[in-house]
Amino acid sequence: MRLLMRLTSAVLILFVSIMLVGCSQQQSTLLGKQTGRKTQHSIAEVQHLKLATPVSIQGTMVEKCPVAGCWFKLHDQTGIIKVDTKAAGFTVTEVPLQTSMTVTGKVVSNGSDKMIQATSLTY
């Protein structure tokens, strides 16, 4: 009887553990087209890269185009950079502010600053 209770308890703990792990994993959403691996950079590093350099940046969306969602601003621990999504053919209208994401694209000019022309983002 005691062995049966221990076995039942062990099975129950295993079941609950599996359920917790399964429920905690989130599906990621891809917008745009993934085009191979890009070198991971910080926003501060992007300002020193050559135009057309392919990049990948992780950060949080802190602002976005209020009308069409065709651009947004990405923040990481080193700064904020504008990301343009028009050329990639997707918008961020349905993506909430403060969403963590990874953006891939290339470095382009934005006046005296640089920005990212996105090819994809994953959140």
C-alpha positions in Angstrom: 0.0 0.0 0.0 2.8 2.4 0.9 4.6 1.6 -2.3 1.5 2.3 -4.3 1.1 5.7 -2.6 4.8 6.6 -3.4 4.4 5.5 -7.0 1.1 7.5 -7.3 2.8 10.6 -5.8 5.8 10.3 -8.1 3.6 10.0 -11.2 1.5 13.0 -10.1 4.7 15.1 -9.6 6.0 14.0 -13.0 2.7 14.9 -14.7 2.6 18.4 -13.0 6.2 19.1 -14.0 5.6 18.2 -17.6 2.5 20.4 -17.7 4.3 23.3 -16.2 7.2 23.1 -18.7 4.9 22.7 -21.6 2.8 25.7 -20.6 5.7 27.9 -20.0 7.2 27.7 -23.5 6.0 30.5 -25.8 5.6 30.3 -29.5 7.6 33.0 -31.3 6.2 35.0 -34.2 8.2 35.8 -37.4 7.4 38.9 -39.5 9.2 39.3 -42.8 11.6 36.9 -44.3 14.5 35.3 -42.5 17.5 35.6 -44.7 20.4 33.7 -43.0 22.3 34.4 -39.9 23.4 38.0 -39.1 26.0 39.1 -36.7 24.5 40.2 -33.4 25.2 43.8 -32.5 24.2 46.4 -29.9 22.5 49.6 -31.0 25.6 51.6 -30.0 27.8 49.4 -32.3 25.4 50.0 -35.3 26.3 53.7 -35.3 29.9 52.7 -36.2 29.2 50.2 -38.9 29.3 50.8 -42.6 26.1 51.3 -44.6 24.5 48.0 -45.9 26.1 45.9 -43.1 23.8 43.0 -42.2 22.9 43.0 -38.5 20.7 41.4 -35.9 19.7 43.4 -32.8 17.8 42.3 -29.7 15.8 44.9 -27.8 12.4 46.2 -26.8 10.0 48.2 -29.1 9.4 51.5 -27.3 7.7 53.5 -30.0 6.0 52.9 -33.3 4.4 54.6 -36.2 0.9 55.5 -34.9 -0.7 55.4 -38.3 0.6 52.5 -40.4 3.1 50.7 -38.2 5.7 51.1 -40.9 8.6 52.0 -38.5 9.4 51.6 -34.8 12.1 52.4 -32.3 14.1 49.6 -30.7 15.8 50.0 -27.3 18.6 48.0 -25.8 20.9 48.7 -22.9 23.1 50.8 -25.2 20.6 53.1 -26.8 17.6 53.5 -29.2 17.5 53.1 -33.0 14.8 53.6 -35.6 13.8 50.5 -37.6 12.0 50.8 -41.0 9.8 47.9 -42.0 8.4 49.3 -45.3 10.9 47.5 -47.6 10.3 44.2 -45.8 6.6 44.3 -46.5 5.3 44.0 -42.9 4.0 46.4 -40.2 4.1 46.3 -36.5 0.5 47.6 -35.9 -0.5 44.4 -34.0 2.7 44.2 -32.0 2.3 45.8 -28.5 4.8 48.3 -27.3 7.4 47.0 -24.8 7.6 43.7 -26.7 11.0 42.0 -26.7 12.2 41.1 -30.2 15.1 40.3 -32.4 15.4 42.4 -35.6 17.4 41.5 -38.6 18.2 43.8 -41.5 20.9 46.2 -42.8 22.3 49.5 -41.7 21.1 52.5 -43.6 21.4 56.3 -43.3 18.9 58.4 -41.4 20.4 61.8 -41.9 23.4 62.1 -39.7 22.4 59.0 -37.7 22.0 55.4 -38.8 18.9 53.2 -38.7 18.0 49.6 -39.6 16.1 48.6 -42.7 14.4 45.5 -41.4 14.2 42.2 -43.3 12.5 40.4 -40.4 11.7 40.4 -36.8 10.9 37.7 -34.3 9.0 38.3 -31.1 
